[in-house]
């Protein structure tokens, strides 16, 4: 499968960011399948990271940065609305487990692999502290 065929298969929107990084937007329903295809068909075998960004109003963005054997690096992005499930890529990229746990704990992103074991936050602690709706510290009262 050529990269153009991958773009067509996953209906990806293509852009370039300000530093020249290739950016591919895919629908969240094909997130995992698209990343796995990049690994198998295009040798993007190195998962650099997966990160989340709260876009507000119940929408989060997940971004994966992948590199191939020639050090070509691309980003794949999907928007996730509240209640949508993001496909896990741990079977293709075992190192993604940590990143997926972070998405679940810090942003409340639901993954197809099920609830993540709490590793970053204490059980019963604050919920999803990287969401814009999370209040870090109460305002001190005026005297």
C-alpha positions as CSV (number, residue, x, y, z in Angstrom):
1,X,0.0,0.0,0.0
2,X,1.4,3.4,-1.0
3,X,1.2,6.3,1.3
4,X,-1.4,7.8,-1.1
5,X,-3.4,4.6,-0.8
6,X,-3.2,4.7,3.0
7,X,-4.5,8.3,2.9
8,X,-7.4,7.3,0.7
9,X,-8.1,4.1,2.8
10,X,-8.3,6.1,6.0
11,X,-9.8,9.2,4.5
12,X,-6.9,11.2,6.1
13,X,-6.6,14.9,5.8
14,X,-3.0,15.9,5.1
15,X,-1.2,19.0,6.4
16,X,2.2,20.2,7.4
17,X,2.9,22.0,10.6
18,X,5.1,25.0,11.1
19,X,8.3,23.0,11.4
20,X,7.5,20.8,8.4
21,X,6.2,17.7,10.3
22,X,3.7,15.7,8.2
23,X,0.3,15.6,10.0
24,X,-2.5,13.2,9.1
25,X,-6.0,13.7,10.6
26,X,-8.0,10.5,10.7
27,X,-11.4,9.7,12.2
28,X,-11.2,8.3,15.7
29,X,-13.1,5.1,14.5
30,X,-10.1,4.1,12.4
31,X,-7.3,5.4,14.7
32,X,-5.9,2.0,15.8
33,X,-6.2,0.5,12.3
34,X,-4.5,3.4,10.7
35,X,-1.5,3.3,13.1
36,X,-1.2,-0.4,12.7
37,X,-1.2,-0.1,8.9
38,X,1.5,2.5,9.1
39,X,3.7,0.1,11.0
40,X,3.0,-2.9,8.8
41,X,2.8,-1.3,5.4
42,X,5.2,1.7,5.8
43,X,7.7,0.5,8.4
44,X,6.7,3.2,11.0
45,X,7.8,0.8,13.7
46,X,8.8,3.3,16.3
47,X,6.1,4.9,18.4
48,X,7.6,8.1,19.8
49,X,4.6,9.0,21.9
50,X,0.9,9.4,22.1
51,X,-0.4,12.6,23.7
52,X,-3.7,14.2,24.5
53,X,-4.9,17.8,24.2
54,X,-8.1,19.0,25.7
55,X,-9.9,21.2,23.1
56,X,-12.7,22.1,25.5
57,X,-16.4,21.5,25.3
58,X,-16.1,17.7,25.7
59,X,-13.6,17.2,22.8
60,X,-10.0,15.9,23.2
61,X,-7.4,15.4,20.5
62,X,-5.1,12.4,20.5
63,X,-1.8,12.6,18.6
64,X,0.7,9.8,17.9
65,X,4.2,10.5,16.6
66,X,5.7,7.7,14.6
67,X,9.2,7.3,13.0
68,X,10.4,4.9,10.4
69,X,13.8,3.3,9.8
70,X,15.0,6.4,7.9
71,X,14.1,8.7,10.8
72,X,11.1,10.1,8.8
73,X,8.7,11.3,11.5
74,X,4.9,11.8,11.0
75,X,2.0,12.7,13.3
76,X,-1.4,11.1,13.2
77,X,-4.2,12.9,15.0
78,X,-7.8,12.2,15.8
79,X,-10.5,14.2,17.6
80,X,-12.4,12.4,20.3
81,X,-15.8,13.6,21.5
82,X,-17.0,12.7,25.0
83,X,-18.3,9.1,25.0
84,X,-16.2,7.9,22.0
85,X,-13.9,5.0,22.4
86,X,-10.3,5.2,21.0
87,X,-8.9,1.9,19.7
88,X,-5.9,0.6,21.6
89,X,-2.6,0.1,19.7
90,X,-0.8,-1.9,22.4
91,X,-0.9,-5.1,20.4
92,X,1.1,-3.4,17.6
93,X,3.1,-1.0,19.8
94,X,3.6,-2.5,23.3
95,X,5.1,0.8,24.5
96,X,1.8,2.5,23.9
97,X,0.4,1.0,27.2
98,X,1.9,3.8,29.2
99,X,0.7,6.5,26.9
100,X,-2.8,5.0,26.8
101,X,-2.9,4.9,30.6
102,X,-2.0,8.6,30.6
103,X,-4.8,9.4,28.2
104,X,-7.3,7.6,30.4
105,X,-6.2,9.0,33.7
106,X,-5.3,12.5,32.7
107,X,-7.9,13.2,30.0
108,X,-10.6,10.7,30.7
109,X,-10.2,9.2,27.2
110,X,-11.9,5.8,27.0
111,X,-9.9,3.1,25.3
112,X,-11.0,-0.2,23.7
113,X,-8.6,-2.0,26.0
114,X,-10.8,-1.2,28.9
115,X,-10.2,0.7,32.1
116,X,-6.5,1.4,32.7
117,X,-4.7,0.5,35.9
118,X,-4.0,3.6,37.9
119,X,-0.3,4.3,37.7
120,X,-0.1,8.0,37.7
121,X,-2.9,9.1,40.1
122,X,-4.0,7.6,43.3
123,X,-7.2,5.6,43.4
124,X,-10.0,7.9,44.4
125,X,-7.8,10.9,43.7
126,X,-8.6,13.8,41.4
127,X,-10.3,13.0,38.1
128,X,-8.6,13.9,34.8
129,X,-6.4,16.8,36.0
130,X,-5.3,17.8,32.4
131,X,-8.8,18.7,31.3
132,X,-9.5,22.4,31.1
133,X,-12.5,21.9,33.4
134,X,-10.3,20.7,36.2
135,X,-9.8,23.2,39.0
136,X,-6.2,22.9,40.4
137,X,-6.5,25.2,43.4
138,X,-9.4,27.1,44.9
139,X,-9.0,30.8,44.8
140,X,-7.9,32.2,48.2
141,X,-10.5,34.2,50.0
142,X,-10.0,37.9,50.2
143,X,-9.4,39.2,53.8
